[in-house]
Amino acid sequence: MSEDKRSENFDRLLSDLTEDEIARKKAKAFDNLAAMFYEANFGAANKSEIELQMFSIFMDTMIDIHTTDGVLDYNACSDYEIGKMLGIPQEKVRTLKVKKQARYPRKFDWRDSLKAIQSSIVYDAEKKKVIIPIRDPNLYNEIRNFIEDNGGYIEIQRGYNCIQIRPEYLFILLYQASQTEREKEEVRKQFAKKLREHNEKTDIEDILTDSELSERALSYGEDFFDFAKEVAKGLSNPLVGIIGAIQCITRIVRKRK
């Protein structure tokens, strides 16, 4: 890639900012780089450390420009788009994103990001798995960390850019991630109500604890996805409500002639 093309890409990245914003960003970038050289450590930083600092400056600018209501536009900041701009493979972009978040972290709420991509989540009826497209490795890491912090009982299978998860485990994850006890209580009451409707013999009056809800979700059986969609209907809980919007896909197997 020519120098003119690289400059053009960077100028386009900054084109939506005011002159004052551009000046502040460039000043901050210089300060960050200067700290790597002028604090009695001139020349001590190796090539990979300098690259990571430069990538962090670039990525922070991308985040500032492409974030709306606290949610990053993952399409605009995809590994492919960034790779095209920087002239590096997608795999290297993905690695740099993880390293940047570890060394120079930017806080974000994975719950908001998951709600933003809910229209892309589908249920594979053949695999009996919910498929969540995860275009950013740091979003995946945040979800995985939440799972581990809450007991690690949620099983997931991860491809290169998606998470596959059983619907009962997704339901528990979204329930546990509810931000208020009132939201959780609403889910428990609705869950118990639907259990009574589906099984007249059940004597359940209410579900009072997180562990009881998890136990009943895990023991429900094969049709839990349909049951979870019923539970999600009418809930004000924005996370568990994601389940209600998930579309089911089936594979059509054609016989060979």
PyMOL commands that set and color helices and strands:
alter all, ss='L'
color gray80, all
select helices_A, chain A and resi 3-14+19-35+47-65+79-86+90-103+110-116+118-120+137-149+167-176+181-198+210-218+224-232+241-245
alter helices_A, ss='H'
color red, helices_A
select strands_A, chain A and resi 67-68+71-72+122-124+129-133+156-158+162-165+247-249
alter strands_A, ss='S'
color yellow, strands_A
deselect
rebuild
show_as cartoon
